[in-house]
Amino acid sequence: MKLAIFSQGTSGAARGRLGVILGDHIADLSGVDGAPETMAACCALGAGAVDRLTHLAGAAPKLPLAAVTLHAPFPRPARNVFCVGKNYHEHAKEFAQSGFDASTKDVVPEAPVVFTKPPSAVIGPGQTIPGHLDPTKSVDYEGELAVVIGQGGRGIATADALGHVFGYTIVNDVTSRQLQHKHRQWVLGKGIDGFCPMGPAVLTADEVPDPRTLRLRTWVNGELRQDATVSDLIFDIPTLISTISAYITLEPGDIIATGTPVGVGIGFNPPKFLAAGDVVRIEIDGIGVLENPVG
């Protein structure tokens, strides 16, 4: 099942509504009594969430997908987005060799490198990445698979972790490389307003028996830059959930961006930073395409 937040028309100005994508249509759950109103509310439905949402979608009015605008699945997350740095082997090497990593001398980290992006960083599909907010003009892209938590908890065991996943979406961990390097801790370089495009939908976990098989690809202006499978992660999804929940209680609707593969802008010599007018397109099997222009 694919869930999305949408509004009718193409302006995207209206308040988003929850829907289920059914081929080239979307079932508008706002028209059904008792339906959840937000993606976070779906995440809190528990073990029977997909069955309940399927039943509700059957009774909902259907709209052509081409006639709606999709928003970020969590337009304003309740908490910061958890992010993981240097979590693909080849990307860890390219980052270490780029000269922009001021955080550690270790090429491959001994434990997950976790930071966060604030809710104000989130924008939806098609919205403009505000590259002009980076005074250093060193804006870079990072296509990532993001995990959406369903059942929350603290001290989640690795063996049980996938049972706490509600679904998956796409995140672009947009980064100011110069600010990331200058401040060493990455929140300022990665937390700029609008630097977390997200979407276009949440694919529920029942559709993804093994997330390691998912393929992620990123294009910039039509040029393929990143192409990897999630199996290449240094620290896999269960490890990330277990590590974070050992110290921070995870809640329904929490989002964990799992890291980016090799092929980011600083991996080139000279670096290929994003500029106004560029378009970044990220695709992950089953979830869809997240595309954003740069302003």
C-alpha positions, -999 to 999 in steps of 0.1 A, spaced: 0 0 0 12 35 -8 0 63 14 3 100 5 -6 135 16 -22 154 -12 -43 185 -21 -65 190 -51 -52 211 -80 -16 219 -88 -8 248 -65 -2 228 -34 -14 257 -13 -43 239 3 -40 219 35 -30 183 27 -54 153 30 -45 117 36 -50 93 6 -42 58 -6 -26 56 -41 -44 31 -63 -27 30 -97 -35 62 -114 -61 73 -88 -59 83 -51 -86 73 -25 -94 104 -5 -97 91 31 -109 125 43 -142 116 29 -146 85 51 -159 87 87 -134 74 113 -104 75 90 -71 88 103 -63 124 92 -25 123 92 4 99 83 15 98 119 -20 87 129 -17 58 104 16 48 120 -1 46 154 -29 22 142 -9 -9 152 -7 -43 137 -39 -41 118 -31 -8 101 -29 -21 65 -62 -40 67 -80 -11 83 -66 14 57 -75 -10 28 -111 -12 41 -113 26 44 -99 31 9 -125 9 -5 -152 32 8 -134 64 -1 -140 87 -31 -114 83 -58 -96 112 -76 -73 111 -106 -37 112 -94 -29 136 -122 -54 161 -107 -37 163 -73 -5 177 -58 15 154 -35 31 168 -4 57 155 20 42 125 38 50 143 70 47 180 61 57 190 96 71 160 115 64 160 152 101 155 159 134 160 141 142 136 113 169 111 125 197 109 99 227 86 96 260 97 81 287 77 62 266 46 61 276 32 27 311 18 23 320 36 -10 304 69 1 324 68 34 355 66 13 345 94 -11 336 116 19 369 109 36 388 117 4 369 149 -4 385 170 24 351 180 37 349 155 66 360 173 97 342 150 121 367 121 124 398 105 109 380 71 106 370 63 70 344 37 81 328 46 114 328 21 143 292 29 152 263 47 134 269 85 130 235 99 140 224 136 136 191 152 130 173 177 106 146 199 121 110 198 110 114 232 92 138 215 68 111 193 53 96 202 19 75 181 -5 79 167 -41 82 194 -67 90 222 -41 121 243 -47 152 235 -26 162 270 -14 199 267 -23 202 305 -20 200 301 18 235 286 17 259 316 17 288 293 8 273 281 -25 283 245 -17 249 228 -19 250 190 -24 224 162 -27 221 129 -9 195 104 -20 184 82 9 159 55 19 140 67 50 124 43 75 90 53 90 84 40 125 51 23 134 51 7 168 74 28 190 96 17 219 128 20 238 156 -6 238 143 -24 206 162 -56 199 179 -59 165 159 -91 159 126 -73 165 134 -41 148 117 -46 114 85 -53 133 86 -17 144 87 -3 108 55 11 94 69 18 60 95 36 38 98 68 20 125 89 2 146 117 16 171 140 0 196 150 27 205 183 11 237 196 26 259 228 26 293 211 25 312 242 36 290 247 67 291 210 74 329 212 75 331 245 93 308 235 122 321 199 124 288 188 140 265 185 110 231 200 121 237 235 108 251 224 74 222 199 69 193 215 88 188 247 67 151 255 60 139 234 30 170 211 30 150 179 35 128 171 5 106 141 13 82 119 -5 63 112 -27 46 85 -6 50 60 22 52 24 10 40 2 38 64 -25 52 42 -54 41 52 -45 5 89 -47 14 97 -81 28 135 -74 26 144 -37 24 180 -47 15 168 -55 -20 156 -19 -27 175 0 -53 182 37 -50 191 60 -79 197 97 -81 199 119 -112 210 155 -115 198 172 -146 192 138 -162 228 125 -153 228 93 -132 249 101 -101 240 74 -76 230 38 -81 231 13 -52 210 -12 -33 202 -9 4 222 -41 10 253 -19 7 246 -2 40 274 -4 66 248 -5 95 216 -21 84 181 -9 93 176 -32 123 210 -20 137 200 17 132 166 12 150 182 -7 178 210 18 182 188 49 183 161 33 205 188 23 231 189 59 241 159 77 226 124 63 227 111 60 192 75 70 185 50 63 158 58 85 128 94 90 136 116 90 105 151 76 101 171 86 69 195 56 65 224 72 47 234 79 11 255 59 -14 285 69 -34 281 96 -61 274 128 -43 287 161 -56 318 162 -35 329 129 -49 339 146 -81 370 166 -88 362 194 -88 330 190 -68 297 193 -86 276 215 -63 240 222 -71 231 256 -87 198 274 -93 179 257 -121 193 222 -114 168 194 -109 175 164 -85 155 132 -91 156 103 -67 139 70 -73 135 39 -51 117 8 -61 81 8 -52 81 41 -34 83 63 -65 102 94 -75 111 124 -54 121 153 -78 129 189 -67 143 219 -86 170 241 -69 165 278 -64 
